[in-house]
Amino acid sequence: MIQPDKIIIADDHPLFRQALLATLQPKFQYCQWLEAETISELEQQLTAHEEADLLILDLNIPGGHGFNNLVNVRKQHPQIPVVIISAHEDNDTIGKAIELGAVGFIPKSTPVETIYQAVIEVLQGKQWLPEQFKETDNSSSEYHDIAERVASLTQQQHKILMMFAEGMLNKQIAYDLNVSEATIKAHATAIFKKLNVRNRTQAVIAIGHLDLSNQDFQH
C-alpha cells in the first residue's frame, strides 16, 4: 500500500475540501494534508513543502485564471505531480490539462471510491483520466505558443500578470507586493516582451486563451 507523506489540496470551497479529506484521510493515515483556498496560500504551501508527493488542484481557484495557474505551478515546481480536480468535465478541458502537464484529471462528480483509486494510480506514477474522456486533437499553435510564453515568466512576473488580469493598478500592485511603482513598471515591460504584446490589455487578452469558459459551473 502506497503511503504518501504530504498531499496539498488547493480548492476554494471548504465543504469540498472537507469531503475530499473525509474520503482520503482514513486511507492515508500517515499523510500530512496541506490546504490552500487562494493562489497566495497555494504558493506558500508549494514553497514550504517542495517535497510534497502530490498537488490536487482545482482549476477554478480564485485568481488562478484557469490553466495559467497550472502552467505556472508546473514551471516553478516541476517535481510535484499535479492532478486537476474540476467541475469542468468536457473533453477539451481534460485534454488541455494533460497537455499542460497534469498527470491526472478528476471530475468533481466522480464517486469518492474512484477518487481514491485515481490518487493511488497517480502516486504509482500512472496517468488517470475519467472513462468518458476521448482524446481529440484540438490543439492550436496559438494556444501552445501562449502557454510557452506564460511558462517563461518568473514567479513574480506571473503574480503581477495575474494582478493585471484582476484589473489592479500599478500603484495597488506595488502596495500589495511592498515594492516601488517603478519596479512594477519594469516588471510590466518584461512581461509584455515575453508575451509579445504591447500593453496590459493585450496581455490579459493573450492569457485569456488559457482561461476556462465563463460559464457558471456548480461545485
Secondary structure, 3 states (H helix, E strand, C coil): CCCCCEEEEECCCHHHHHHHHHHHCCCCCCCEEEEECCHHHHHHHHHHCCCCCEEEEECCCCCCCCHHHHHHHHHHCCCCCEEEEECCCCHHHHHHHHHCCCCEEEECCCCHHHHHHHHHHHHCCCCECCCCCCCCCCCCHHHHHHHHHHHCCCHHHHHHHHHHHCCCCHHHHHHHHCCCHHHHHHHHHHHHHHHCCCCHHHHHHHHHHHCCCCCCCCC
